[in-house]
């Protein structure tokens, strides 16, 4: 019985991780960015001000809690398996004239 419960919890966690890996931020400064790539400071803002309604808010809470607890190493695995490295922000033009 305990084994069945553990298997069920493991399956639920995998389903949520897959959903996190495939969900883009639909609004705001990081619109279009995968949820697991959102900076912890950005997620912390929502933890203070309130999470969005619906599934997106639930997934953002999961990502924030994992990052706050130090479990964000799993996101490195997702980054290497699901996408090429791309910066969160466009590069700044750096022309220096002296």
N, C-alpha and C positions, 0 to 999 in steps of 0.2 A: 504493500500500500504506500509506504513512504517513497519507494522508487517511482511509482506512478505519479505521485505529487511532484517529485523532483523533475521528472521528465516533462510534466505539464508546464512547470515554471520555466524550465530551460527553453521549451518551445515558444512560450509567450515572450521571453526575452529576445529570442532570435527573430521573432516576427516584428517586435518593436525596433530592433536594430536595423532590420531590412527596411522598415518604413522610414526610419531616420535617415538612412543612407540614400534613399530615393526621393526625399522631400526637399524642395527648395523653399527658401524664405519668400513668402508672397508679397511682402510689403516692407517699407522702411529703408533705412540706409544700406542694408545688405540684401536688398531684393534680388532674387535669383541665385543667391548663395546657398549651398547645402547647409542644412541645420547643424550638422556636426562641425562645420567650419566656422560657425559664429563665435566671436570672441567671448570669453567668460564675462568680461565687463559689460558687454551689451546684454547678455542674458541676465546678469545681476540687476541691471536697470529694471527689467521686467519683473524680477523677483520682488523688487521693492514697490514698483508702481502697479503691478498686477499683470497677470498673464493674459494673452489673447483668449477669447472664447473658442471652444471647440477642440478638435484633435490637434491643431497646430500648437495651441497652448500647452497641451499635455506633452507633446513631443519635445517642445522647448524646455519644459520643466525637467524631463528626463535627461536631456543633454546637459542642462545646467547642473543638475545634481551629480551627474557622473563627473563633470569637470571640477566641481567643488570638492568632491570626495577623492579626487586624484585618479579616477578611473578613465581618464581620457586617452590612455595608451591604445585602447581599442579603436579610437578614431584614426590613429596613425595607420593602422592596418586597413581601415576603410579608404583612407586617402590613397594609399599606394595601390590598392586593388581596383578602385572604381574611377579614378580620374588622374589625369596628368596634373602636375603641380601648376597652379595658376594663382597669382596674387589676389588677395581680397579686394584691393583697390588698384585702379590703374596707376602705372608708374608716373611719377612726377617728372616734368621736364626739368632737366638740370643743366641749364646753360649759364656758365659763369664767364662774364667778360670783365677783364681788369684793365 
